[in-house]
Amino acid sequence: RVCCQHPFRHSEFQQICEKYFEWTPEKTDEYILPKIAERELRRFSNLRSTSSALGIKPLLSEIPVPCPVLAITKQRKVHGSEYYEVSWRNMHGLQSSVVPGDLIRRS
């Protein structure tokens, strides 16, 4: 719940990982940015689902959390499950990553 209420502070997170794990900023980005992007997509998806359950159908521009996905670039299978490679909008330099198919369908 805390993660959903507070914005991600990229440079602070890189500093913490460097201090405690001795990770370079690049390694931190490689491991963490795909998860942060997925978290933002979940926030967007949850708001859409909640709105729909309440009978409200806001326009995408009216949802307070913008959709972080710029485009779906390719469908993939990971361990037999459906995933999608997506390109991200404004995600701290992360260009693309793979996310679960059910998360894309709910969004």
N, CA and C of each residue as an Amber inpcrd file, in Angstrom:
protein
   321
   0.8220000  -1.1890000   0.0000000   0.0000000   0.0000000   0.0000000
   0.8690000   1.2580000   0.0000000   1.9330000   1.2400000   0.7760000
   2.8140000   2.4030000   0.8360000   3.3910000   2.7050000  -0.5310000
   3.7890000   1.6620000  -1.2770000   4.3690000   1.8650000  -2.6000000
   3.4030000   2.5650000  -3.5420000   2.1380000   2.3150000  -3.3890000
   1.1470000   2.9340000  -4.2680000   0.8720000   4.3780000  -3.8970000
   1.1560000   4.7620000  -2.6650000   0.8370000   6.1180000  -2.2230000
   1.9940000   7.0850000  -2.3920000   3.1960000   6.5750000  -2.5660000
   4.3610000   7.4400000  -2.6840000   5.0260000   7.2490000  -4.0350000
   5.4140000   8.3450000  -4.6700000   6.0480000   8.2220000  -5.9780000
   7.4490000   7.6120000  -5.8710000   7.8820000   7.0190000  -6.9290000
   9.2060000   6.4220000  -7.0100000  10.2360000   7.5310000  -7.1670000
  11.2510000   7.5320000  -6.3270000  12.3310000   8.5210000  -6.4110000
  13.5820000   7.8090000  -6.9140000  13.7660000   7.9200000  -8.1930000
  14.7780000   7.1740000  -8.9250000  16.1840000   7.3630000  -8.3590000
  16.6650000   8.5870000  -8.2840000  18.0480000   8.8120000  -7.8580000
  18.2760000   8.3890000  -6.4070000  17.2820000   8.6060000  -5.5480000
  17.4170000   8.1720000  -4.1540000  17.5040000   6.6510000  -4.0700000
  16.7230000   5.9690000  -4.8740000  16.7460000   4.5130000  -4.8720000
  18.0980000   3.9960000  -5.3540000  18.6480000   4.6360000  -6.3890000
  19.9660000   4.2490000  -6.8800000  21.0220000   4.4230000  -5.7850000
  20.9430000   5.5100000  -5.0370000  21.9030000   5.7670000  -3.9610000
  21.7940000   4.7200000  -2.8520000  20.5830000   4.3500000  -2.4860000
  20.3780000   3.3330000  -1.4510000  20.9560000   1.9860000  -1.8950000
  20.6820000   1.5990000  -3.1400000  21.1970000   0.3220000  -3.6510000
  22.7210000   0.3360000  -3.7500000  23.2760000   1.4900000  -4.0780000
  24.7330000   1.5860000  -4.1350000  25.3280000   1.4580000  -2.7310000
  24.7080000   2.1080000  -1.7660000  25.2140000   2.0960000  -0.3960000
  25.1070000   0.7100000   0.2460000  23.9510000   0.0750000   0.1190000
  23.7160000  -1.1750000   0.8340000  24.0620000  -2.4410000   0.0510000
  23.9660000  -2.3880000  -1.2780000  24.2200000  -3.5870000  -2.0810000
  25.4580000  -3.4550000  -2.9640000  26.0350000  -2.2440000  -3.0020000
  27.1760000  -1.9460000  -3.8690000  26.8360000  -2.1330000  -5.3420000
  25.5900000  -1.8070000  -5.6990000  25.1400000  -1.8920000  -7.0820000
  25.4440000  -0.5710000  -7.7820000  25.8160000  -0.6660000  -9.0360000
  25.9640000   0.5340000  -9.8520000  24.5540000   1.0510000 -10.1860000
  24.4370000   2.3140000 -10.5710000  23.1160000   2.8100000 -10.9990000
  22.5350000   1.9840000 -12.1560000  23.3970000   1.5100000 -13.0490000
  22.9290000   0.7100000 -14.1860000  22.3480000  -0.6220000 -13.7220000
  22.9980000  -1.2660000 -12.7610000  22.4910000  -2.5360000 -12.2520000
  21.1620000  -2.3280000 -11.5240000  21.0780000  -1.2560000 -10.7460000
  19.8230000  -0.9340000 -10.0590000  18.7060000  -0.7500000 -11.0790000
  18.9820000   0.0080000 -12.1290000  17.9680000   0.2320000 -13.1640000
  17.5650000  -1.0670000 -13.8450000  18.5190000  -1.9250000 -14.1150000
  18.2360000  -3.1930000 -14.7860000  17.2830000  -4.0610000 -13.9620000
  17.4940000  -4.0980000 -12.6540000  16.6680000  -4.9300000 -11.7820000
  15.3700000  -4.2520000 -11.3490000  15.4370000  -2.9850000 -11.0700000
  14.3280000  -2.3000000 -10.4110000  13.3420000  -1.6310000 -11.3800000
  13.8320000  -0.9890000 -12.4290000  12.9240000  -0.2380000 -13.2990000
  11.8080000  -1.0780000 -13.9200000  12.0560000  -2.3050000 -14.3670000
  10.9320000  -3.0960000 -14.8780000   9.8490000  -3.3330000 -13.8130000
  10.2520000  -3.5240000 -12.5650000   9.2760000  -3.7280000 -11.4880000
   8.5190000  -2.4350000 -11.1710000   9.1970000  -1.3120000 -11.2090000
   8.5340000  -0.0280000 -10.9690000   7.5370000   0.2520000 -12.0920000
   7.9280000  -0.0320000 -13.3230000   7.0240000   0.1600000 -14.4550000
   5.7940000  -0.7300000 -14.3230000   6.0090000  -1.9760000 -13.9290000
   4.8850000  -2.8960000 -13.7300000   3.9830000  -2.4090000 -12.6000000
   4.5760000  -1.8710000 -11.5490000   3.7910000  -1.3110000 -10.4380000
   2.8990000  -0.1740000 -10.9260000   3.4480000   0.6970000 -11.7610000
   2.6570000   1.8170000 -12.2970000   1.5180000   1.3070000 -13.1740000
   1.7860000   0.2620000 -13.9470000   0.7200000  -0.3220000 -14.7740000
  -0.3510000  -0.9410000 -13.8880000   0.0360000  -1.5860000 -12.7870000
  -0.9400000  -2.1490000 -11.8460000  -1.7870000  -1.0480000 -11.2110000
  -1.1690000   0.0550000 -10.8590000  -1.9280000   1.1860000 -10.2890000
  -2.9810000   1.6610000 -11.2840000  -2.5700000   1.8360000 -12.5250000
  -3.4930000   2.2750000 -13.5690000  -4.6170000   1.2600000 -13.7470000
  -4.2430000  -0.0190000 -13.8270000  -5.2110000  -1.0870000 -14.0160000
  -6.2010000  -1.1610000 -12.8570000  -5.6950000  -1.0440000 -11.6360000
  -6.5710000  -1.0910000 -10.4600000  -7.5670000   0.0650000 -10.4400000
  -7.1270000   1.2480000 -10.8190000  -8.0540000   2.3870000 -10.8800000
  -9.1340000   2.1620000 -11.9310000  -8.7430000   1.6160000 -13.0810000
  -9.7410000   1.3300000 -14.1190000 -10.7210000   0.2670000 -13.6530000
 -10.2230000  -0.7800000 -13.0020000 -11.0890000  -1.8600000 -12.5190000
 -12.0580000  -1.3590000 -11.4580000 -11.5440000  -0.5680000 -10.5330000
 -12.3860000  -0.0240000  -9.4670000 -13.4580000   0.8910000 -10.0420000
 -13.0680000   1.7430000 -10.9800000 -14.0350000   2.6360000 -11.6160000
 -15.1240000   1.8430000 -12.3220000 -14.7160000   0.8140000 -13.0340000
 -15.6650000  -0.0160000 -13.7620000 -16.6160000  -0.7280000 -12.8020000
 -16.0820000  -1.2390000 -11.6890000 -16.9190000  -1.9340000 -10.6930000
 -17.9460000  -0.9940000 -10.0860000 -17.6100000   0.2920000 -10.0190000
 -18.5330000   1.2850000  -9.4730000 -19.4880000   1.8310000 -10.5320000
 -19.3400000   1.3450000 -11.7610000 -20.2030000   1.8050000 -12.8400000
 -19.7580000   3.1170000 -13.4580000 -18.5310000   3.5060000 -13.1870000
 -17.9750000   4.7440000 -13.7300000 -17.0440000   4.3820000 -14.8710000
 -17.1840000   5.0720000 -15.9910000 -16.3190000   4.7990000 -17.1380000
 -15.6230000   6.0970000 -17.5650000 -14.5860000   6.4930000 -16.8020000
 -13.8910000   7.7330000 -17.1540000 -13.0510000   7.5720000 -18.4210000
 -12.8360000   8.6750000 -19.1030000 -11.9280000   8.6710000 -20.2410000
 -10.5170000   8.4470000 -19.7230000  -9.6480000   7.9160000 -20.5630000
  -8.2710000   7.6810000 -20.1320000  -7.6130000   8.9550000 -19.6160000
  -7.9530000  10.0880000 -20.2230000  -7.3650000  11.3610000 -19.8050000
  -7.8720000  11.8270000 -18.4360000  -8.9640000  11.2370000 -17.9530000
  -9.5340000  11.6280000 -16.6600000  -9.0370000  10.7820000 -15.4920000
  -8.3490000   9.6900000 -15.7700000  -7.8430000   8.8350000 -14.7070000
  -6.6110000   9.5090000 -14.1080000  -6.5500000   9.6600000 -12.7750000
  -5.4470000  10.4090000 -12.1560000  -4.0750000   9.7700000 -12.3110000
  -4.0080000   8.4870000 -12.6090000  -2.7360000   7.8040000 -12.8590000
  -2.6940000   7.5230000 -14.3550000  -1.7540000   8.1320000 -15.0850000
  -1.7210000   7.9060000 -16.5320000  -1.2590000   6.4920000 -16.8760000
  -1.7170000   6.0080000 -18.0010000  -1.2830000   4.6830000 -18.4680000
   0.1910000   4.7800000 -18.8630000   1.0490000   3.9860000 -18.2130000
   2.4760000   4.0860000 -18.5050000   2.9110000   3.3540000 -19.7760000
   2.0210000   2.5460000 -20.3640000   2.3790000   1.7850000 -21.5580000
   2.2020000   2.6580000 -22.7890000   3.2570000   2.7630000 -23.5670000
   3.2000000   3.5080000 -24.8150000   2.6620000   2.6190000 -25.9370000
   3.1470000   1.3610000 -25.9680000   2.7030000   0.4310000 -27.0150000
   3.0260000  -1.0010000 -26.6160000   2.2280000  -1.9140000 -27.1390000
   2.5370000  -3.3360000 -27.0170000   3.3320000  -3.6910000 -28.2630000
   4.5450000  -4.1900000 -28.0700000   5.3980000  -4.4380000 -29.2300000
   5.3990000  -5.8840000 -29.6930000   5.1400000  -6.8280000 -28.7550000
   5.1810000  -8.2230000 -29.1700000   4.5830000  -9.1120000 -28.0890000
   3.9390000 -10.1820000 -28.5150000   3.4170000 -11.1840000 -27.5860000
   4.5170000 -12.2160000 -27.3500000   4.6250000 -12.6910000 -26.1050000
   5.6620000 -13.6710000 -25.7620000   5.0780000 -14.7650000 -24.8840000
   5.7800000 -15.8780000 -24.8160000   5.4530000 -16.9590000 -23.8760000
   6.6440000 -17.0820000 -22.9300000   6.3670000 -17.0670000 -21.6290000
   7.3960000 -17.2410000 -20.6140000   6.9400000 -18.3870000 -19.7230000
   7.6740000 -19.4820000 -19.7490000   7.3160000 -20.6840000 -18.9950000
   5.8770000 -21.1050000 -19.2800000   5.4620000 -20.9860000 -20.5380000
   4.1380000 -21.4090000 -20.9550000   3.0260000 -20.4130000 -20.6820000
   3.3460000 -19.2880000 -20.0620000   2.3310000 -18.2700000 -19.7580000
   2.4240000 -17.1160000 -20.7440000   1.2870000 -16.4520000 -20.9350000
   1.2150000 -15.3380000 -21.8710000   1.7930000 -14.0740000 -21.2480000
   2.7010000 -13.4530000 -21.9720000   3.3010000 -12.1790000 -21.5800000
   3.3270000 -11.2690000 -22.7910000   3.5550000  -9.9760000 -22.5510000
   3.6990000  -9.0200000 -23.6390000   4.9350000  -8.1710000 -23.4040000
   5.6550000  -7.9340000 -24.4720000   6.7260000  -6.9480000 -24.4150000
   6.0770000  -5.6040000 -24.7110000   6.3110000  -4.6390000 -23.8410000
   5.7000000  -3.3280000 -24.0060000   6.7780000  -2.2510000 -23.9910000
   6.4950000  -1.1480000 -24.6390000   7.3690000   0.0200000 -24.5300000
   6.7050000   0.9770000 -23.5500000   7.5310000   1.6480000 -22.7690000
   7.0500000   2.4770000 -21.6640000   7.1050000   3.9570000 -21.9830000
   6.2180000   4.6790000 -21.3570000   6.1500000   6.1350000 -21.4780000
   6.7360000   6.7400000 -20.1950000   7.7580000   7.5610000 -20.3250000
   8.3200000   8.3160000 -19.1940000   8.6520000   7.4270000 -17.9950000
   9.4830000   6.4220000 -18.2090000   9.7800000   5.4820000 -17.1290000
  11.2730000   5.5040000 -16.8050000  11.8110000   6.6780000 -16.5340000
  13.1910000   6.8410000 -16.0710000  14.2090000   6.2080000 -17.0100000
  13.9540000   6.2770000 -18.2890000  14.8860000   5.7370000 -19.2690000
  14.6260000   4.2930000 -19.6750000  13.7160000   3.5970000 -18.9860000
  13.3850000   2.2220000 -19.3700000  12.5920000   2.2780000 -20.6740000
  13.1110000   1.6150000 -21.6850000  12.4460000   1.6290000 -22.9850000
  11.3730000   0.5570000 -23.1080000  11.7190000  -0.6760000 -22.6930000
  10.7530000  -1.7680000 -22.8270000  11.0500000  -2.8510000 -21.7950000
  10.0300000  -3.6740000 -21.5390000  10.1860000  -4.8560000 -20.6860000
   9.0040000  -5.7770000 -20.9520000   9.0190000  -6.9190000 -20.2900000
   7.9860000  -7.9310000 -20.4860000   7.0940000  -7.9530000 -19.2470000
   5.7660000  -7.9470000 -19.4690000   4.8000000  -7.9530000 -18.3700000
   3.7790000  -9.0720000 -18.5800000   3.1620000  -9.5480000 -17.4940000
   2.1600000 -10.6160000 -17.6150000   0.9800000 -10.2040000 -18.4920000
   0.4900000 -11.1650000 -19.2700000  -0.6240000 -10.9060000 -20.1740000
  -1.8880000 -10.4770000 -19.4680000  -2.1680000 -11.0560000 -18.2820000
  -3.3900000 -10.6730000 -17.5760000  -3.3650000  -9.2160000 -17.1570000
  -2.2090000  -8.6810000 -16.8770000  -2.1000000  -7.2720000 -16.4980000
  -2.4170000  -6.3630000 -17.6940000  -1.9890000  -6.7580000 -18.8720000
  -2.3080000  -5.9790000 -20.0720000  -3.7920000  -6.0650000 -20.3930000
  -4.3770000  -7.2460000 -20.2710000  -5.8030000  -7.4070000 -20.5770000
  -6.6720000  -6.5950000 -19.6190000  -6.2770000  -6.5190000 -18.3380000
  -7.0750000  -5.7510000 -17.3610000  -6.9790000  -4.2600000 -17.5840000
  -5.9110000  -3.8190000 -18.2290000  -5.7080000  -2.3890000 -18.4410000
  -6.4800000  -1.9530000 -19.6380000
